[in-house]
Amino acid sequence: MGDIGIIINAMFLLTSVLLLGGISGYLSERVGIVNVGIDGMMCFGALLFGIFSSPIMGMSKIGPAMIIFPLLLTIFFSTIMGFAHAFATIKLKANHVISGTAINLIGVALATFLNVPLGASLYNGASHLQSGFTDFLFLGNSIYGSSLIIFIIAILIAVGIYIFMQYTKTGLRYRAVGENPNAVDAQGISVYKYQWFGVVLSSALAGLAGAIFLFNIKQFGGNVQGMGFLALAIMIAGAWKIEWISVVSLCFGLFTSLTYTSTLTNLGIPRAIGFSFPYVITFIVLLVFSKRVRAPANDGIPFDKGKR
């Protein structure tokens, strides 16, 4: 497979990871809960996918289409992190950033600690957890079918959430919770219900993003290479809007995919510098856009029914 095929396949998967990560942050912050723990949630999702896609589970032996079951299991169990973050921020009214930082530490610690022993026990003595699924060719020998399917699913999720938020009564209420929860509460609508739902759904999508990340790199190193933080930057650059988050994710995914090939080295750019570009761009994006875009008005502020 040539460099073009590698770039396209990597772009499909990396864009999916970043898009789902960005939407994960969007869903949480639209109900007023800051979620800086996306990276830890993604690490947890990658850990779960490594477990559920292992040969012991047997699904990879049936065929590549069976990848849907490890992904669904990963989504379901990734909500554990969401419940933990929601309990801390909604029930205990803890500082959102501190809780998210704790989620990051827990996610990376669990993934790093369990990575090697689980790899050895689930993958016949392997030194790390792996993706038990291999891709299948779709168009000649250039495009992988699984990569394309995952990309399409990520786009459909983005489109579905956009339609839900913009054109349904529940979606409008969802966004209103992050702007003025006391006004929503005055209408007899449960703010806490929306906040719990938003944070748990956020963790489910972050877990899915982590699973796709492992599927892309094939061998788990105990972390997701900072993709969760890139997703946060994308959410901010996208001004908390699904359509712009999607566009920025595609741009980041395309550029990051170039580091997987010899494209940059052919241009005289060392690969190590190429890998650092997305993080430098993240810093610049945060510096430029953080003061120019408006987050939901009640983002990071604990809901107090007494203020009504």
N, C-alpha and C positions, 0 to 999 in steps of 0.2 A: 504494500500500500504506500502510495506516495505521500509527500508532506501535505498536500491539499486534503486528502482523505483524513489524515490524522487531525488536521486543524478543524475540519468540519465536525468530526465525531467529538473531539474535545470541546468544541464550542457548544454543541448541543448539550453535553452533560454539565459543563461548567456554568453555562447560562441557566440551566435548570436549577442547579444548586444555589446560585446567587439570587435568582428570581424568587424561589421558594423561601430562601432566607430573608430576603427583603420583605416579602409579603407577610412572613411570620412576625417581623417587627411591626409592620403596619397594623396587623390585626390586633396586636396587644396595645399599641399606643393609641389606636382609634377608640379604645374604651378607657383611656387615661392611665394605663399601666405601662411604665417604661420597662422595656425588656432588653437589657444589655447582656443577658445570659444566652443569647442565640448560639454563640460559639460552643458553649458547654452543652447545650441541648443537641447541637449537631454532632458533637463528639459522642454523646450518649446514643444518638440514632445510628451512627456508624458502628458503634460497639454492638448494638442489638442486631443490625443487619448482618454483621459478621457471624453472629451466633445463629440467626435464623436461616441464613443461606448456606450453612455448613453442610458437608456431605452427610453428616449424621441425620440431618433433617430429611434428606433424600429427595428434595424437590428439584434440585438441579439435574438429577439423573432423568427426570421425566421429560424435560425440555426447557428451552429458554423462556417460553411463555409463563412458566411457573414462577418466574421472578416476582409476579404480582403478589404472591402469598407472603414471602418474606417482607416485602414492602408494606403490606397491610399490617402484618404483625408489628413491624417497627413503628408504624404510625400509632397503633393502639398503645403500645407500651411506652412510647416516648412521652405520652401524656403524664407520666409519673412526675417528670420534671416540671411540667406545667402546673400540676396540682401543688407541688412544693412552692413554686414561685407565687402562685395565686394565694395560697394560705398565708405566706409571709406578708405579701403586699396588701391583700384585701382584708383578710381576717385579722391579722396582727397589726396592720397599717405600718409595716416596716418601711424603711427607706428603699425605694425601688432599685436604685443603683447598687446599694450594698447587697440586696437580695440577688440581683442579677450577677454580680461579681462572685457571690458564693456559688451560684449555679455553674458559672464558668469553671471555678476551681474544682467543684465536685465532679463535673462532667469529664474534664481532662484527667483528673486523678483516677476516677474509676476506669476510664478507657486505657490509661497508661498502665495501671496496676494489673488489670485483668487481661490485657492484650496478649502477652506472651504465654501465660499458662493456658488460656483458652485456645490460642492458636495451636499449641502443642497437642491439646486433648481433642479438639474438634477437627483439625486439619492434618491428621496423621504425622504429628511431630514437627509441624511447621513452626518457624521462629516467631511468627506474628499471625494475627487474624487476617483473613483474606476474604475476598468476594468469591463465593462458591459458584457464581454464574459467569459464563463466558458469553460474549456477544455473538450475534449471528449476522451474516452478510445480507444486505437488503438490495442494494443497487450495485451489481457487478462486484468489484472488490474495493469499493471506495467508501460506501456508507454502511454503518452497522444498524441493523434493524432496531435493537433494543435502545440504542442512543436516540434514534429518531422518535420512537414511541414514547420514551421518557420525556423528551423535549415537547412533544405534542401534548402530553398529559399536563406538563407544567404550564404550558400556554393556556390550555383549557381551564385549569384551576384559576389562573389569573383572570381570564375572561369571565368565568363564573362568579368570582368574588366581586369583580367590577360591576357586573349587572346586578348582583345582589345588593351591593352598597348604594348604587345610584338609582335603582328603579323599584325597590321593594320597600314597604313600610317598615319591616324589621330592620333592613339595612340603614334606613334613615335614622331610626331610633338608635341603632348601634353607633353611628357616627356622632349622634347628639350626646351620647354618654360621655364621650371624650371632650366635648366642647362645653356642655353645661349640664352636669349630672343632676343638679338640684331641680332644674326645670323638668327633666325627664321624670324624676322621682315625684314631682308635684302632679304629674299626670297619672300616677298610680302604677307606673312601670318600674319593675325591679331593676335597679342599677347594678346591684351585686350579681344578679343572674347574668347580665350581659358581660360584666367584667370577668367572672369565672369562665364563661364560655369563650371569651376572647383570648384569655391567657392560655387556656388548655388547648384551644385550636392552634394558637401560635406555636406551642411546643410540639404539636403533632406535625405541623409543616416543617419545623426545624429538624425534627427527627427524620422526616422523609428526605430533606436536603442532605443530611449527614449520610443517609443510606446511599443516595445517588453519588455522593462524593467517594465513598468506598468502592462502589461499583466502577467508578471511573479510574481510580488509582490502583485497584485490585489488591493491594497489600496495605494493611492499616499500620500507621506509625504511632497511634495513641492520640492523635490530634487531627484537626481538619485544616491545618496550615493557615489558620486565621481567617477562613472563609466567612465565619460568622460575623467578624468585625467588618469585613468587606461588605457584607449584606447590610449591616447597619449604616455604613457610609452611603450605600446605594439608596437606602430608604430615605435618608436625609437629602441626598442630591435629587431624588425623585419627588421631593416636597410632599411626602406622605400621600402620593397619588399613584394609583395602580398603573395607569398608562405610562407615566414617566419612570416609575420603578422598572417596568418591563423594558423600556428603551435603554436605560442606563445599564441594566443587567446584561442585555445583549452586547452592548459595547464592551463592558468589562469582560464578559465571557469570551468574546472574539480576541481581545488583546491577550488575555491570560492564556488562551489556547496556543498562541504563537510560541510560548515558552516551552511547549511540549515537542516542538519540532526544531529543525536546524535553521528555520527562517531567520531568526535573530542573529545567530552566529554567522550565517552567510552574509549578513549586513555588517559584520564586524563588531557586534554587540555580544559581550560575554554572557553566557547563559545565566550565571549567578546574578548579574545585573538585571537581566530580563525578568527573573523571578521576583526581584525587588520592586519592579515598576508598579505593579498593582497596589502595593502598600504605600509607595510614595504618592501615587495618584490618590489613594484614599485620604492621606493626610491633606493633600491640596484641596480635595473635594470638601472635606470637613471644614477646612479653613475658609474656603470661598463661600460655601452654601449655608453653613450653620447659622449665619447672621442674616441671610437673605430670604430664608423660607420660614414659614410659620408652622410650628407644631400644633397639634390639638391643644386648645386653650387650657384644658384641665390635666394635661399630660404630667404625670408624676406627682399629682396632688391627691392625697387620700380623700375618699368621698366621706363627707360628714353630713348626715341627714339633718342635723340640728341647724345647719346654715340656711335651710329652706325658709 
